Each structure stands twice: as C-alpha cells, then as structure tokens.
Amino acid sequence: MKTPAKSIAEIAELLEAPADAAAPDERARAYLSAGEAVLENWLLAHDREPTEATAEGFRLLALHRQGAKGDPSFNACRETCRELVYHHNVILSAPESAEAASRLVMMRFVLNHLYLFVGGKLEEAGLGEFCCSSRALRAQSA
C-alpha cells in the first residue's frame, strides 16, 4: 500500500505557515496537493488504494468520489473539494492579480475545513450525515 504524498503532520504545518504572497501560484498548487493528501490519508486509513485518475480534470475530485463510495456521509465535503479547485483555478489564472493574496487566504481556510472534516470523520464515523455540526452527533457525545 502506498503512503500519502503528505502526512497529516505535514499538512498541519502547511496550514500553520504564513502564505507566501510572492508566489501565490506555487502556494495554490501546494494547497491543492495538500487537499489530495488529506483524501489519500482517508482512503489509506480505510485500506483503499488512492486513485491516480482525475474527475473534471482534477485528482482531488476523483479522490473525493472514491472516498464517498460506500460512505454517503463523506459527500458532505464534496463542495469543499470543489471550492478548493475553484480557488486554485482563479489564482493560477492571474497570480499577479491584486486579489491573489486574499484568494490564497481563502484557499487556506477551505483546505483547513477539509482537513478538519476528514480528521473528524476519522474519529467519528457518523460526522457529516447531516452537516459538520449535526445536532444529533453533538448530543451523542455529550
């Protein structure tokens, strides 16, 4: 079984590091790659080999599709993955734009959301059945 591109600890370090506004395109690629690594970690934790395929041109979306098979609650992070791809595309389309730095900050927030959601699902299997803050799940753990 292969190892993920980045460990959970490496992803956490990337999220904590300040974004380099001088090279937003490189950081956007790193954030997209980290999103893939989050999903790789999910699949490997469930004894599944992460795909190398793409969906709509992105491996992240194919990894999400693979992760959601057999676990409908995993679909809760589908739009998060799509938003990560969106910000990646916007930044790469105009890395010299005055808005690139703020979009990079938003991309980091979205990546952090994906990271926390998947980490939460690894700890609490039912997370995401209704939404990330499902009252039923909070009541169960109380």
N, C-alpha and C positions, 0 to 999 in steps of 0.2 A: 504494500500500500504506500502510495507516495505521501510526502509531507507537504503541508501547505506552504505557499510562497512566503508567507509571513506568519509568525506565531502570534498568539493573542497579545503577548507582552510587547512585541514589535509594533503591532497596530496601536496599542495604548500609547506607546512612546510617540508614534507619528501624530496621534491626536493631541498630545500634550505639547508638542513642539510648535513654536510660532510658524505661521505660514510665511514662506519666502515670497514677498510681493515682487521681487526682482525677476523671478522665474515662475509665473503663475501656470504656464503650460506644463512644466515639469511637475509641479506640485499637484496639479489636476490629474495628471497621469498616475502619480503616486497614490492619490486618494482613490481613484478608480481601481487600481491594483489592490489596494488595501481592502476595498469592498469585496473584491473577488476572494481575497484571502479569508475574510470573515465567513463567507459562504463555504469555502473549501473546508474550513475548520468544522463547520456544522456537518457537512457531508461525511468527513472523516470520522467525526465523533459517532456517526450512525453507521459506520462500516460500509460506506459507499464511496466508490472511486469518483472524484470530481471530474466532470466532463471537460473536454477541451473545445467543445462545439461552441457556436455562437447562436444567439437568437436576436433578430433585428440588428445584427452586426456587432453585438457585444457579448462577451463571455459571461459577464455579470448576470445578464438576463437569462442566459442558458443555465447558469448555476442555480439561479433562483427557481426556475422551472423544475430543475432536477430535485431541488430541496423540498419543493412543495408536493411532489408526488408522494401520496400516502399520508400526508400531513396537511390537511386543508387549512389549519390554523397558521401555517407558515406563509400563506398568501397575504397575511397582514402586512408583510414588509415588501410586497411587490411594488407598490407606488414609491416606497423609499428607494428601492433599487433604480426605478425609472427616473426619479428625481436626481439621483447621483449621476446617471448617464447624461441627463439634460444639462446639469451644471458643467460637467466635463466638456460637452459639445460647445456650449456657449463660451467657455473660457478659451478653448482651443480655436474657436472661430475668430477671436480677437484678443489674443493675450496681451496686446499693448493697450487695450482699452482702459479708460479710467475706472470702469466698473469691475475690472478683472479681480482686483483685490477683495472687493466686497462679495463678489460671487464665490471666490475661493473660501472666504469665511463661511458662507452659507453651505458650500460643499462639505466643509469640515463638520458643520453641525449635522448635516444629513448622514455623513459617514458615521458620526458618533451615535446617531439614532439607530442605524443599522447594527452597529457594534453592540449597543446596549440591548436591543431587541433580541438578537441572536444569542447573546450571552444569557439573557433572561430565560429564553426558551431552553437553553441547555440545562438550566437549573429547574425550571418549572415548565413541564411539558405542555400544559394547557394554555400558556401565555399566548395571547393573540386570537383566541377563539372568537372573541367579540371585538376587542381592541386592546391596545397595550396596557390600558388601565382598567381592565374589566373589573367591575364591582364584585362579581362572583368569585374571582380569583383572590381579590384582596380580602374578602370575607372569609374564605377558606384558610388563609394564612394567619388570620387574626386569632 
